[in-house]
Amino acid sequence: MRFYIATGINNAWRASALAEVLKGRGHEHTYDWTVHGDIRREGDLRMGEVAFNELRAVRDAELVVVLLPGGSGTHTELGVAIATRGNKRIILWSEEGEEFNFDERTCTFYFHPSIERVVCPFDELLRRLDKEQIGSDIR
């Protein structure tokens, strides 16, 4: 199964840790943006290249995991995942779930019917995804 992990740059370490778990189960990363990290100071051509690569990777993934908190790019990737969902599984993770409390941190799209919201410590998310089949419910 091909996967993509979306999150803010401050959570790159989490994206890398989760990617290792998924690759250890034989799954394929569609694009690992953590390799290059923050490219915002590299100019418009580089930004356009990375934007193209990331959106293609989200489109081509069969599993998209969104780790909150995320920035504007993360939310764009979530939107692309929803728009191209087909048989795509979309997991939206939060450590404590405060983003789901219907306040200024809440995004309407967190409640799209195709989203699986998961609230648990990060280590628990890693254990669940390592232990269970990707196609099964991890809630």
One Martini backbone bead per residue (centre of mass of N, CA, C, O) as a GRO file, in nm:
protein
  139
    1MET     BB    1   0.099   0.035   0.020
    2ARG     BB    2   0.038   0.371  -0.026
    3PHE     BB    3   0.185   0.661   0.143
    4TYR     BB    4   0.098   0.963   0.337
    5ILE     BB    5   0.240   1.240   0.534
    6ALA     BB    6   0.078   1.495   0.718
    7THR     BB    7   0.240   1.799   0.840
    8GLY     BB    8   0.416   1.989   1.025
    9ILE     BB    9   0.743   2.077   1.057
   10ASN     BB   10   0.743   2.017   1.376
   11ASN     BB   11   0.649   1.698   1.291
   12ALA     BB   12   0.872   1.543   1.130
   13TRP     BB   13   0.951   1.323   1.334
   14ARG     BB   14   0.678   1.180   1.321
   15ALA     BB   15   0.671   1.116   1.023
   16SER     BB   16   0.926   0.940   1.029
   17ALA     BB   17   0.834   0.729   1.236
   18LEU     BB   18   0.582   0.635   1.080
   19ALA     BB   19   0.723   0.553   0.817
   20GLU     BB   20   0.888   0.323   0.942
   21VAL     BB   21   0.650   0.150   1.022
   22LEU     BB   22   0.521   0.119   0.739
   23LYS     BB   23   0.773   0.009   0.594
   24GLY     BB   24   0.797  -0.240   0.789
   25ARG     BB   25   0.511  -0.346   0.648
   26GLY     BB   26   0.562  -0.284   0.319
   27HIS     BB   27   0.524   0.008   0.260
   28GLU     BB   28   0.485   0.300   0.043
   29HIS     BB   29   0.627   0.595  -0.018
   30THR     BB   30   0.538   0.871  -0.214
   31TYR     BB   31   0.658   1.108  -0.011
   32ASP     BB   32   0.952   1.267   0.150
   33TRP     BB   33   0.966   1.579   0.294
   34THR     BB   34   1.182   1.542   0.530
   35VAL     BB   35   1.442   1.548   0.359
   36HIS     BB   36   1.410   1.874   0.300
   37GLY     BB   37   1.198   2.030   0.434
   38ASP     BB   38   1.225   2.357   0.454
   39ILE     BB   39   1.159   2.567   0.142
   40ARG     BB   40   1.076   2.882   0.171
   41ARG     BB   41   1.390   2.994   0.088
   42GLU     BB   42   1.418   2.861  -0.229
   43GLY     BB   43   1.190   2.957  -0.397
   44ASP     BB   44   0.953   2.932  -0.646
   45LEU     BB   45   1.048   2.678  -0.797
   46ARG     BB   46   1.075   2.492  -0.553
   47MET     BB   47   0.790   2.525  -0.445
   48GLY     BB   48   0.649   2.414  -0.698
   49GLU     BB   49   0.780   2.134  -0.697
   50VAL     BB   50   0.681   2.045  -0.417
   51ALA     BB   51   0.383   2.086  -0.461
   52PHE     BB   52   0.356   1.881  -0.687
   53ASN     BB   53   0.470   1.632  -0.534
   54GLU     BB   54   0.272   1.632  -0.293
   55LEU     BB   55   0.001   1.617  -0.450
   56ARG     BB   56   0.065   1.358  -0.603
   57ALA     BB   57   0.110   1.183  -0.348
   58VAL     BB   58  -0.173   1.211  -0.235
   59ARG     BB   59  -0.328   1.105  -0.479
   60ASP     BB   60  -0.157   0.815  -0.485
   61ALA     BB   61  -0.254   0.742  -0.221
   62GLU     BB   62  -0.415   0.501   0.007
   63LEU     BB   63  -0.275   0.653   0.253
   64VAL     BB   64  -0.363   0.917   0.483
   65VAL     BB   65  -0.173   1.092   0.727
   66VAL     BB   66  -0.277   1.325   0.978
   67LEU     BB   67  -0.083   1.543   1.178
   68LEU     BB   68  -0.143   1.704   1.465
   69PRO     BB   69  -0.033   1.980   1.401
   70GLY     BB   70  -0.094   2.204   1.126
   71GLY     BB   71  -0.069   2.370   0.842
   72SER     BB   72  -0.155   2.486   0.542
   73GLY     BB   73  -0.040   2.241   0.389
   74THR     BB   74  -0.189   2.024   0.547
   75HIS     BB   75  -0.476   2.124   0.463
   76THR     BB   76  -0.436   2.087   0.166
   77GLU     BB   77  -0.380   1.782   0.176
   78LEU     BB   78  -0.651   1.708   0.297
   79GLY     BB   79  -0.821   1.814   0.061
   80VAL     BB   80  -0.699   1.629  -0.153
   81ALA     BB   81  -0.773   1.364  -0.020
   82ILE     BB   82  -1.076   1.409  -0.034
   83ALA     BB   83  -1.098   1.471  -0.348
   84THR     BB   84  -0.922   1.174  -0.402
   85ARG     BB   85  -1.028   0.924  -0.243
   86GLY     BB   86  -1.199   0.690  -0.310
   87ASN     BB   87  -1.007   0.428  -0.155
   88LYS     BB   88  -0.905   0.617   0.050
   89ARG     BB   89  -0.736   0.651   0.351
   90ILE     BB   90  -0.821   0.876   0.631
   91ILE     BB   91  -0.611   0.997   0.890
   92LEU     BB   92  -0.683   1.184   1.193
   93TRP     BB   93  -0.449   1.310   1.424
   94SER     BB   94  -0.462   1.343   1.792
   95GLU     BB   95  -0.349   1.361   2.107
   96GLU     BB   96  -0.622   1.527   2.254
   97GLY     BB   97  -0.859   1.669   2.058
   98GLU     BB   98  -0.887   1.990   2.051
   99GLU     BB   99  -0.962   2.020   1.737
  100PHE     BB  100  -1.270   1.885   1.811
  101ASN     BB  101  -1.417   2.141   1.999
  102PHE     BB  102  -1.553   2.380   1.850
  103ASP     BB  103  -1.329   2.598   1.771
  104GLU     BB  104  -1.064   2.780   1.639
  105ARG     BB  105  -0.920   2.486   1.572
  106THR     BB  106  -1.153   2.411   1.391
  107CYS     BB  107  -1.221   2.211   1.108
  108THR     BB  108  -1.461   2.116   0.902
  109PHE     BB  109  -1.294   1.877   0.754
  110TYR     BB  110  -1.267   1.690   1.010
  111PHE     BB  111  -1.594   1.597   0.941
  112HIS     BB  112  -1.565   1.429   0.718
  113PRO     BB  113  -1.682   1.114   0.633
  114SER     BB  114  -1.377   1.006   0.537
  115ILE     BB  115  -1.283   1.054   0.826
  116GLU     BB  116  -1.045   0.941   1.071
  117ARG     BB  117  -1.058   0.995   1.404
  118VAL     BB  118  -0.764   1.013   1.619
  119VAL     BB  119  -0.719   0.965   1.979
  120CYS     BB  120  -0.378   0.966   2.093
  121PRO     BB  121  -0.093   0.876   2.154
  122PHE     BB  122   0.166   0.841   1.946
  123ASP     BB  123   0.265   0.560   2.036
  124GLU     BB  124  -0.014   0.432   1.987
  125LEU     BB  125  -0.031   0.477   1.687
  126LEU     BB  126   0.215   0.310   1.616
  127ARG     BB  127   0.111   0.045   1.735
  128ARG     BB  128  -0.148   0.018   1.569
  129LEU     BB  129  -0.008   0.031   1.281
  130ASP     BB  130   0.182  -0.215   1.340
  131LYS     BB  131  -0.038  -0.436   1.433
  132GLU     BB  132  -0.235  -0.359   1.210
  133GLN     BB  133  -0.420  -0.343   0.958
  134ILE     BB  134  -0.477  -0.087   0.750
  135GLY     BB  135  -0.784  -0.178   0.667
  136SER     BB  136  -0.847  -0.140   0.959
  137ASP     BB  137  -0.978  -0.041   1.245
  138ILE     BB  138  -0.813   0.197   1.490
  139ARG     BB  139  -1.018   0.302   1.722
   0.00000   0.00000   0.00000
